[in-house]
Amino acid sequence: MSHENTFAVSRFLNRNGVISWRVAGWLHGVRIRKNFKTKEDAAAEKATLELKVMQATSGLRSATTFLADDELREAEAAFRRLAGKPRPLSFYLDFALANYREPVNQKLLTEAVAVYVAMKEHEREQDMLSEPYLVRMKRDLNRLQKHFPGVTVAELTGARLIGYFEARRAALKTYNNRRGIVSTFLKFALQRDWLTDNPLAKIPPRRIRRRRGGAATLTAAQAKEMMAFVEEHHASAVPFFALCLFAGIRPCLRTGEILRLRPEHIDLEAGVIRVDSEVSKVREPRNITIQPNLAAWLRACPLKEFPIIPANLQHVREKAVEKFSLTHDVMRHSYISMFVAKFRSIGEAALQAGNSEGIIRKHYLDLKSPAEAEQFFGILPQGGTSAVAFPIAV
């Protein structure tokens, strides 16, 4: 506070002999002199004048209002947030009143996810969902809860969810996968009145440009080298690698079909692998014709002695990944592309692989030549077990 804006209270003797208390000073160049009967009144006036000085220097001013202190502070905060905006506060308030509806029940995200997962587990018990989908869904929803700790479902706005979908520079497919899981969960929340609307309704999946023939595969020479390596150094894992490579069984060691495949599903005499709905990833049964070389591998390492999933499989697979750059599903991709090249039947390949014809045409057509496919299906165990052909419809 500058010297010219200071005030003092002093005792003053009037001409009539009455003693008063005078407040004197300067306020922005204007001289102030006021007399009061009591010293207390003078002190109160001095405090009022000093407050005016403080308000003037800090941009504050006094005003009469019906608002309580906390309401006044909230109003001031709202105006500060609107600084630079093209519309007044009343416009945004009218918009919120017209469009926002309070959820009937406020539900913490953690509690909502627990209820949703319990429902999905019940559906799995009723054979309405596959185990791989349930595992993937739980994993994604756990990630969602970690990304938004302590929030309610109603706080999951579209803008916040887009940030979650794009986290860690997610690829387009990853973005769409996350969005799909969350969208289904939010539809469930909407039914339970934990939301007033689905924030993803106006946020479509990302468009992905698909290229035909994009599946990663092994060459016939690479497949032969890999099977020779497994046979020589890790014979216990031969059935696993042979079934994934020469029958296209989904090989994932967390949720793959190979984990649920049993010896009784494999009929060497009839030349058929029966993948029932409990084994199939898509919950649709299918029959796979056992190719002659696969029969030879399974006879060389019979399932009565060699389990499909041996105890050391993870270790063996890590060795194969390191030695042959074995990526996810590359053995299955190799089987499908070789099958299409040998038999020239997209429909039959779709039936045996458990895919749609559209997927086969888009990703596996013309990847391999008939000559390379003959080499692939001619890979036999080095032990010399003969191959027995089984008929296949084409």
One Martini backbone bead per residue (centre of mass of N, CA, C, O) as a GRO file, in nm:
protein
  394
    1MET     BB    1   0.096   0.037   0.025
    2SER     BB    2   0.086   0.356  -0.019
    3HIS     BB    3   0.123   0.656   0.144
    4GLU     BB    4  -0.142   0.803   0.014
    5ASN     BB    5  -0.317   0.526   0.123
    6THR     BB    6  -0.324   0.627   0.420
    7PHE     BB    7  -0.441   0.592   0.767
    8ALA     BB    8  -0.567   0.789   1.052
    9VAL     BB    9  -0.621   0.801   1.407
   10SER     BB   10  -0.756   1.087   1.593
   11ARG     BB   11  -0.773   1.333   1.826
   12PHE     BB   12  -1.056   1.573   1.837
   13LEU     BB   13  -1.122   1.928   1.888
   14ASN     BB   14  -1.384   2.104   1.895
   15ARG     BB   15  -1.524   2.423   1.922
   16ASN     BB   16  -1.746   2.311   2.141
   17GLY     BB   17  -1.558   2.085   2.307
   18VAL     BB   18  -1.585   1.830   2.149
   19ILE     BB   19  -1.488   1.504   2.127
   20SER     BB   20  -1.319   1.341   1.854
   21TRP     BB   21  -1.274   1.101   1.583
   22ARG     BB   22  -1.023   1.100   1.329
   23VAL     BB   23  -1.019   1.032   0.981
   24ALA     BB   24  -0.709   1.038   0.790
   25GLY     BB   25  -0.635   1.090   0.431
   26TRP     BB   26  -0.556   0.913   0.119
   27LEU     BB   27  -0.751   0.852  -0.198
   28HIS     BB   28  -0.638   0.879  -0.494
   29GLY     BB   29  -0.590   1.205  -0.426
   30VAL     BB   30  -0.806   1.208  -0.195
   31ARG     BB   31  -0.919   1.372   0.071
   32ILE     BB   32  -0.968   1.239   0.407
   33ARG     BB   33  -1.234   1.351   0.649
   34LYS     BB   34  -1.352   1.198   0.956
   35ASN     BB   35  -1.597   1.205   1.212
   36PHE     BB   36  -1.622   1.048   1.545
   37LYS     BB   37  -1.746   0.968   1.855
   38THR     BB   38  -1.578   0.702   1.830
   39LYS     BB   39  -1.305   0.500   1.806
   40GLU     BB   40  -1.445   0.248   1.678
   41ASP     BB   41  -1.570   0.391   1.432
   42ALA     BB   42  -1.302   0.490   1.317
   43ALA     BB   43  -1.171   0.209   1.281
   44ALA     BB   44  -1.382   0.100   1.083
   45GLU     BB   45  -1.333   0.312   0.861
   46LYS     BB   46  -1.038   0.255   0.817
   47ALA     BB   47  -1.082  -0.041   0.722
   48THR     BB   48  -1.261   0.030   0.479
   49LEU     BB   49  -1.055   0.204   0.324
   50GLU     BB   50  -0.832  -0.012   0.304
   51LEU     BB   51  -1.004  -0.212   0.139
   52LYS     BB   52  -1.038  -0.030  -0.108
   53VAL     BB   53  -0.743  -0.024  -0.177
   54MET     BB   54  -0.705  -0.329  -0.220
   55GLN     BB   55  -0.918  -0.364  -0.443
   56ALA     BB   56  -0.794  -0.167  -0.646
   57THR     BB   57  -0.502  -0.306  -0.667
   58SER     BB   58  -0.634  -0.623  -0.724
   59GLY     BB   59  -0.934  -0.601  -0.874
   60LEU     BB   60  -1.123  -0.563  -0.651
   61ARG     BB   61  -1.475  -0.564  -0.540
   62SER     BB   62  -1.762  -0.454  -0.415
   63ALA     BB   63  -2.074  -0.651  -0.357
   64THR     BB   64  -2.400  -0.731  -0.383
   65THR     BB   65  -2.516  -1.064  -0.263
   66PHE     BB   66  -2.681  -1.391  -0.249
   67LEU     BB   67  -2.426  -1.536  -0.223
   68ALA     BB   68  -2.232  -1.749  -0.107
   69ASP     BB   69  -1.908  -1.798  -0.066
   70ASP     BB   70  -1.884  -2.069  -0.229
   71GLU     BB   71  -2.053  -1.967  -0.471
   72LEU     BB   72  -1.873  -1.730  -0.545
   73ARG     BB   73  -1.617  -1.891  -0.603
   74GLU     BB   74  -1.740  -2.068  -0.830
   75ALA     BB   75  -1.813  -1.834  -1.019
   76GLU     BB   76  -1.527  -1.728  -1.054
   77ALA     BB   77  -1.410  -1.992  -1.172
   78ALA     BB   78  -1.592  -2.001  -1.422
   79PHE     BB   79  -1.493  -1.733  -1.551
   80ARG     BB   80  -1.198  -1.816  -1.576
   81ARG     BB   81  -1.255  -2.063  -1.772
   82LEU     BB   82  -1.394  -1.853  -1.995
   83ALA     BB   83  -1.149  -1.737  -2.093
   84GLY     BB   84  -1.177  -1.670  -2.445
   85LYS     BB   85  -1.459  -1.729  -2.491
   86PRO     BB   86  -1.741  -1.674  -2.709
   87ARG     BB   87  -1.925  -1.737  -2.461
   88PRO     BB   88  -2.133  -1.721  -2.218
   89LEU     BB   89  -2.225  -1.873  -1.932
   90SER     BB   90  -2.529  -1.916  -2.003
   91PHE     BB   91  -2.485  -2.095  -2.251
   92TYR     BB   92  -2.347  -2.340  -2.106
   93LEU     BB   93  -2.572  -2.383  -1.902
   94ASP     BB   94  -2.802  -2.442  -2.102
   95PHE     BB   95  -2.667  -2.688  -2.232
   96ALA     BB   96  -2.645  -2.864  -1.979
   97LEU     BB   97  -2.950  -2.864  -1.904
   98ALA     BB   98  -3.037  -2.997  -2.188
   99ASN     BB   99  -2.811  -3.259  -2.194
  100TYR     BB  100  -2.788  -3.329  -1.894
  101ARG     BB  101  -2.802  -3.643  -1.708
  102GLU     BB  102  -2.839  -3.792  -1.424
  103PRO     BB  103  -2.762  -4.067  -1.296
  104VAL     BB  104  -2.927  -4.283  -1.106
  105ASN     BB  105  -2.645  -4.441  -1.065
  106GLN     BB  106  -2.360  -4.431  -0.893
  107LYS     BB  107  -2.064  -4.599  -1.035
  108LEU     BB  108  -1.801  -4.759  -0.991
  109LEU     BB  109  -1.585  -4.901  -1.200
  110THR     BB  110  -1.500  -5.146  -1.030
  111GLU     BB  111  -1.792  -5.243  -0.970
  112ALA     BB  112  -1.895  -5.268  -1.262
  113VAL     BB  113  -1.688  -5.475  -1.361
  114ALA     BB  114  -1.757  -5.700  -1.161
  115VAL     BB  115  -2.047  -5.742  -1.261
  116TYR     BB  116  -1.981  -5.796  -1.560
  117VAL     BB  117  -1.790  -6.039  -1.524
  118ALA     BB  118  -1.990  -6.222  -1.380
  119MET     BB  119  -2.183  -6.242  -1.619
  120LYS     BB  120  -1.973  -6.359  -1.824
  121GLU     BB  121  -1.909  -6.614  -1.660
  122HIS     BB  122  -2.193  -6.727  -1.680
  123GLU     BB  123  -2.195  -6.745  -1.989
  124ARG     BB  124  -1.962  -6.945  -1.999
  125GLU     BB  125  -2.110  -7.172  -1.840
  126GLN     BB  126  -2.340  -7.162  -2.083
  127ASP     BB  127  -2.181  -7.155  -2.361
  128MET     BB  128  -2.167  -6.833  -2.483
  129LEU     BB  129  -1.854  -6.831  -2.436
  130SER     BB  130  -1.527  -6.797  -2.477
  131GLU     BB  131  -1.232  -6.818  -2.318
  132PRO     BB  132  -1.058  -6.617  -2.480
  133TYR     BB  133  -1.253  -6.378  -2.454
  134LEU     BB  134  -1.260  -6.361  -2.146
  135VAL     BB  135  -0.960  -6.306  -2.105
  136ARG     BB  136  -0.940  -6.050  -2.280
  137MET     BB  137  -1.154  -5.884  -2.132
  138LYS     BB  138  -1.023  -5.876  -1.853
  139ARG     BB  139  -0.761  -5.742  -1.939
  140ASP     BB  140  -0.887  -5.477  -2.051
  141LEU     BB  141  -1.046  -5.393  -1.789
  142ASN     BB  142  -0.798  -5.369  -1.609
  143ARG     BB  143  -0.668  -5.144  -1.776
  144LEU     BB  144  -0.898  -4.942  -1.741
  145GLN     BB  145  -0.881  -4.912  -1.428
  146LYS     BB  146  -0.583  -4.809  -1.424
  147HIS     BB  147  -0.642  -4.552  -1.601
  148PHE     BB  148  -0.921  -4.508  -1.398
  149PRO     BB  149  -0.893  -4.415  -1.096
  150GLY     BB  150  -1.178  -4.355  -0.894
  151VAL     BB  151  -1.411  -4.372  -1.095
  152THR     BB  152  -1.694  -4.331  -1.263
  153VAL     BB  153  -1.879  -4.419  -1.528
  154ALA     BB  154  -1.985  -4.120  -1.590
  155GLU     BB  155  -1.670  -4.014  -1.637
  156LEU     BB  156  -1.667  -4.157  -1.926
  157THR     BB  157  -1.568  -3.995  -2.174
  158GLY     BB  158  -1.488  -3.968  -2.495
  159ALA     BB  159  -1.214  -3.819  -2.465
  160ARG     BB  160  -1.093  -4.010  -2.250
  161LEU     BB  161  -1.116  -4.276  -2.416
  162ILE     BB  162  -0.937  -4.200  -2.651
  163GLY     BB  163  -0.683  -4.180  -2.479
  164TYR     BB  164  -0.686  -4.481  -2.404
  165PHE     BB  165  -0.681  -4.608  -2.692
  166GLU     BB  166  -0.398  -4.434  -2.760
  167ALA     BB  167  -0.219  -4.560  -2.577
  168ARG     BB  168   0.100  -4.616  -2.662
  169ARG     BB  169   0.061  -4.597  -2.964
  170ALA     BB  170  -0.168  -4.743  -3.086
  171ALA     BB  171  -0.289  -4.938  -3.299
  172LEU     BB  172  -0.564  -4.970  -3.484
  173LYS     BB  173  -0.644  -5.251  -3.380
  174THR     BB  174  -0.612  -5.188  -3.080
  175TYR     BB  175  -0.813  -4.963  -3.070
  176ASN     BB  176  -1.060  -5.137  -3.161
  177ASN     BB  177  -1.044  -5.349  -2.937
  178ARG     BB  178  -1.085  -5.159  -2.700
  179ARG     BB  179  -1.350  -5.036  -2.794
  180GLY     BB  180  -1.520  -5.296  -2.802
  181ILE     BB  181  -1.508  -5.368  -2.502
  182VAL     BB  182  -1.611  -5.095  -2.387
  183SER     BB  183  -1.878  -5.072  -2.541
  184THR     BB  184  -2.013  -5.323  -2.418
  185PHE     BB  185  -1.991  -5.226  -2.125
  186LEU     BB  186  -2.158  -4.957  -2.163
  187LYS     BB  187  -2.421  -5.091  -2.242
  188PHE     BB  188  -2.458  -5.224  -1.970
  189ALA     BB  189  -2.455  -4.959  -1.803
  190LEU     BB  190  -2.704  -4.835  -1.941
  191GLN     BB  191  -2.906  -5.055  -1.841
  192ARG     BB  192  -2.826  -4.976  -1.523
  193ASP     BB  193  -2.809  -4.654  -1.494
  194TRP     BB  194  -2.490  -4.545  -1.506
  195LEU     BB  195  -2.601  -4.410  -1.767
  196THR     BB  196  -2.738  -4.184  -2.014
  197ASP     BB  197  -2.503  -4.246  -2.225
  198ASN     BB  198  -2.301  -4.339  -2.494
  199PRO     BB  199  -1.984  -4.207  -2.561
  200LEU     BB  200  -1.941  -4.406  -2.834
  201ALA     BB  201  -2.168  -4.345  -3.046
  202LYS     BB  202  -1.971  -4.103  -3.195
  203ILE     BB  203  -1.726  -4.329  -3.200
  204PRO     BB  204  -1.570  -4.479  -3.430
  205PRO     BB  205  -1.393  -4.685  -3.577
  206ARG     BB  206  -1.108  -4.748  -3.727
  207ARG     BB  207  -0.972  -4.739  -4.029
  208ILE     BB  208  -0.857  -5.027  -4.221
  209ARG     BB  209  -0.618  -5.116  -4.442
  210ARG     BB  210  -0.641  -5.387  -4.644
  211ARG     BB  211  -0.422  -5.662  -4.733
  212ARG     BB  212  -0.359  -5.890  -4.944
  213GLY     BB  213  -0.132  -6.120  -4.831
  214GLY     BB  214  -0.023  -6.050  -4.506
  215ALA     BB  215   0.072  -6.314  -4.403
  216ALA     BB  216   0.282  -6.477  -4.201
  217THR     BB  217   0.540  -6.709  -4.313
  218LEU     BB  218   0.672  -7.011  -4.398
  219THR     BB  219   0.881  -7.191  -4.548
  220ALA     BB  220   0.954  -7.504  -4.638
  221ALA     BB  221   1.246  -7.492  -4.536
  222GLN     BB  222   1.186  -7.381  -4.251
  223ALA     BB  223   0.996  -7.607  -4.162
  224LYS     BB  224   1.199  -7.837  -4.191
  225GLU     BB  225   1.412  -7.727  -3.995
  226MET     BB  226   1.230  -7.711  -3.745
  227MET     BB  227   1.142  -8.011  -3.728
  228ALA     BB  228   1.430  -8.120  -3.701
  229PHE     BB  229   1.499  -7.976  -3.440
  230VAL     BB  230   1.273  -8.093  -3.264
  231GLU     BB  231   1.334  -8.396  -3.310
  232GLU     BB  232   1.634  -8.388  -3.204
  233HIS     BB  233   1.596  -8.196  -2.921
  234HIS     BB  234   1.243  -8.205  -2.888
  235ALA     BB  235   1.042  -8.463  -2.907
  236SER     BB  236   0.805  -8.393  -2.705
  237ALA     BB  237   0.705  -8.145  -2.919
  238VAL     BB  238   0.603  -8.262  -3.191
  239PRO     BB  239   0.289  -8.257  -3.180
  240PHE     BB  240   0.255  -7.957  -3.153
  241PHE     BB  241   0.402  -7.865  -3.416
  242ALA     BB  242   0.248  -8.048  -3.617
  243LEU     BB  243  -0.045  -7.944  -3.561
  244CYS     BB  244   0.011  -7.642  -3.623
  245LEU     BB  245   0.154  -7.676  -3.910
  246PHE     BB  246  -0.038  -7.933  -4.049
  247ALA     BB  247  -0.348  -7.818  -3.917
  248GLY     BB  248  -0.394  -7.520  -3.788
  249ILE     BB  249  -0.371  -7.498  -3.494
  250ARG     BB  250  -0.409  -7.292  -3.248
  251PRO     BB  251  -0.100  -7.197  -3.056
  252CYS     BB  252  -0.171  -7.059  -2.806
  253LEU     BB  253  -0.060  -7.069  -2.456
  254ARG     BB  254  -0.332  -6.926  -2.337
  255THR     BB  255  -0.599  -6.967  -2.575
  256GLY     BB  256  -0.561  -7.197  -2.754
  257GLU     BB  257  -0.666  -7.487  -2.907
  258ILE     BB  258  -0.427  -7.672  -2.816
  259LEU     BB  259  -0.510  -7.678  -2.507
  260ARG     BB  260  -0.800  -7.847  -2.581
  261LEU     BB  261  -0.671  -8.070  -2.716
  262ARG     BB  262  -0.728  -8.421  -2.767
  263PRO     BB  263  -0.660  -8.740  -2.850
  264GLU     BB  264  -0.971  -8.808  -2.914
  265HIS     BB  265  -0.977  -8.597  -3.164
  266ILE     BB  266  -0.770  -8.808  -3.293
  267ASP     BB  267  -0.807  -8.995  -3.610
  268LEU     BB  268  -0.597  -9.193  -3.781
  269GLU     BB  269  -0.779  -9.397  -3.928
  270ALA     BB  270  -0.974  -9.164  -4.054
  271GLY     BB  271  -0.820  -8.882  -4.090
  272VAL     BB  272  -0.922  -8.703  -3.825
  273ILE     BB  273  -0.991  -8.381  -3.684
  274ARG     BB  274  -1.201  -8.298  -3.405
  275VAL     BB  275  -1.328  -7.976  -3.368
  276ASP     BB  276  -1.494  -7.867  -3.125
  277SER     BB  277  -1.657  -7.616  -2.953
  278GLU     BB  278  -1.454  -7.632  -2.706
  279VAL     BB  279  -1.198  -7.579  -2.892
  280SER     BB  280  -1.298  -7.361  -3.055
  281LYS     BB  281  -1.271  -7.025  -3.089
  282VAL     BB  282  -1.570  -6.987  -3.251
  283ARG     BB  283  -1.770  -7.230  -3.156
  284GLU     BB  284  -1.705  -7.414  -3.418
  285PRO     BB  285  -1.713  -7.696  -3.566
  286ARG     BB  286  -1.449  -7.912  -3.711
  287ASN     BB  287  -1.278  -8.073  -3.983
  288ILE     BB  288  -0.954  -8.227  -4.018
  289THR     BB  289  -0.743  -8.331  -4.248
  290ILE     BB  290  -0.501  -8.565  -4.247
  291GLN     BB  291  -0.201  -8.547  -4.349
  292PRO     BB  292   0.043  -8.760  -4.430
  293ASN     BB  293   0.274  -8.619  -4.265
  294LEU     BB  294   0.120  -8.598  -3.997
  295ALA     BB  295   0.081  -8.900  -3.955
  296ALA     BB  296   0.383  -8.959  -3.935
  297TRP     BB  297   0.441  -8.789  -3.684
  298LEU     BB  298   0.223  -8.932  -3.494
  299ARG     BB  299   0.364  -9.213  -3.522
  300ALA     BB  300   0.646  -9.135  -3.418
  301CYS     BB  301   0.465  -8.963  -3.187
  302PRO     BB  302   0.267  -9.085  -2.985
  303LEU     BB  303   0.013  -8.974  -2.768
  304LYS     BB  304   0.064  -9.188  -2.541
  305GLU     BB  305   0.374  -9.065  -2.506
  306PHE     BB  306   0.302  -8.773  -2.643
  307PRO     BB  307   0.203  -8.492  -2.546
  308ILE     BB  308   0.075  -8.205  -2.664
  309ILE     BB  309   0.152  -8.078  -2.366
  310PRO     BB  310   0.436  -8.042  -2.246
  311ALA     BB  311   0.620  -7.938  -1.978
  312ASN     BB  312   0.855  -7.792  -2.184
  313LEU     BB  313   0.720  -7.604  -2.402
  314GLN     BB  314   0.802  -7.312  -2.342
  315HIS     BB  315   1.103  -7.360  -2.381
  316VAL     BB  316   1.091  -7.466  -2.672
  317ARG     BB  317   0.950  -7.224  -2.800
  318GLU     BB  318   1.172  -7.020  -2.735
  319LYS     BB  319   1.384  -7.157  -2.910
  320ALA     BB  320   1.225  -7.129  -3.178
  321VAL     BB  321   1.197  -6.826  -3.179
  322GLU     BB  322   1.505  -6.766  -3.178
  323LYS     BB  323   1.583  -6.944  -3.438
  324PHE     BB  324   1.294  -6.879  -3.636
  325SER     BB  325   1.107  -6.640  -3.585
  326LEU     BB  326   0.844  -6.720  -3.411
  327THR     BB  327   0.546  -6.611  -3.459
  328HIS     BB  328   0.233  -6.543  -3.424
  329ASP     BB  329   0.064  -6.789  -3.612
  330VAL     BB  330   0.269  -6.888  -3.839
  331MET     BB  331   0.190  -7.186  -3.863
  332ARG     BB  332  -0.103  -7.144  -3.949
  333HIS     BB  333  -0.047  -6.966  -4.195
  334SER     BB  334   0.115  -7.178  -4.347
  335TYR     BB  335  -0.101  -7.391  -4.378
  336ILE     BB  336  -0.315  -7.228  -4.533
  337SER     BB  337  -0.138  -7.138  -4.774
  338MET     BB  338  -0.059  -7.430  -4.859
  339PHE     BB  339  -0.343  -7.541  -4.901
  340VAL     BB  340  -0.431  -7.347  -5.125
  341ALA     BB  341  -0.195  -7.421  -5.321
  342LYS     BB  342  -0.265  -7.729  -5.348
  343PHE     BB  343  -0.608  -7.727  -5.372
  344ARG     BB  344  -0.758  -7.467  -5.475
  345SER     BB  345  -0.954  -7.411  -5.199
  346ILE     BB  346  -1.119  -7.183  -5.018
  347GLY     BB  347  -1.353  -7.336  -4.888
  348GLU     BB  348  -1.190  -7.569  -4.760
  349ALA     BB  349  -0.997  -7.392  -4.598
  350ALA     BB  350  -1.216  -7.261  -4.423
  351LEU     BB  351  -1.324  -7.519  -4.291
  352GLN     BB  352  -1.044  -7.625  -4.168
  353ALA     BB  353  -0.962  -7.337  -4.023
  354GLY     BB  354  -1.207  -7.148  -3.923
  355ASN     BB  355  -1.287  -6.955  -4.163
  356SER     BB  356  -1.345  -6.731  -4.390
  357GLU     BB  357  -1.334  -6.674  -4.721
  358GLY     BB  358  -1.248  -6.378  -4.701
  359ILE     BB  359  -0.990  -6.428  -4.535
  360ILE     BB  360  -0.849  -6.616  -4.727
  361ARG     BB  361  -0.843  -6.425  -4.973
  362LYS     BB  362  -0.698  -6.179  -4.829
  363HIS     BB  363  -0.435  -6.353  -4.681
  364TYR     BB  364  -0.368  -6.651  -4.863
  365LEU     BB  365  -0.369  -6.590  -5.153
  366ASP     BB  366  -0.086  -6.651  -5.342
  367LEU     BB  367   0.168  -6.710  -5.147
  368LYS     BB  368   0.193  -6.994  -5.279
  369SER     BB  369   0.314  -7.262  -5.442
  370PRO     BB  370   0.259  -7.578  -5.541
  371ALA     BB  371   0.553  -7.673  -5.503
  372GLU     BB  372   0.589  -7.578  -5.207
  373ALA     BB  373   0.347  -7.736  -5.094
  374GLU     BB  374   0.465  -8.016  -5.154
  375GLN     BB  375   0.706  -7.982  -4.969
  376PHE     BB  376   0.555  -7.929  -4.707
  377PHE     BB  377   0.371  -8.204  -4.724
  378GLY     BB  378   0.672  -8.368  -4.732
  379ILE     BB  379   0.737  -8.348  -4.437
  380LEU     BB  380   0.941  -8.571  -4.252
  381PRO     BB  381   1.059  -8.779  -4.048
  382GLN     BB  382   1.386  -8.897  -3.998
  383GLY     BB  383   1.297  -9.192  -3.911
  384GLY     BB  384   1.101  -9.300  -4.168
  385THR     BB  385   0.809  -9.265  -4.165
  386SER     BB  386   0.543  -9.331  -4.334
  387ALA     BB  387   0.308  -9.216  -4.566
  388VAL     BB  388  -0.052  -9.174  -4.540
  389ALA     BB  389  -0.320  -9.135  -4.731
  390PHE     BB  390  -0.600  -8.908  -4.737
  391PRO     BB  391  -0.892  -8.812  -4.818
  392ILE     BB  392  -1.006  -8.509  -5.002
  393ALA     BB  393  -1.219  -8.254  -5.042
  394VAL     BB  394  -1.244  -8.027  -5.354
   0.00000   0.00000   0.00000
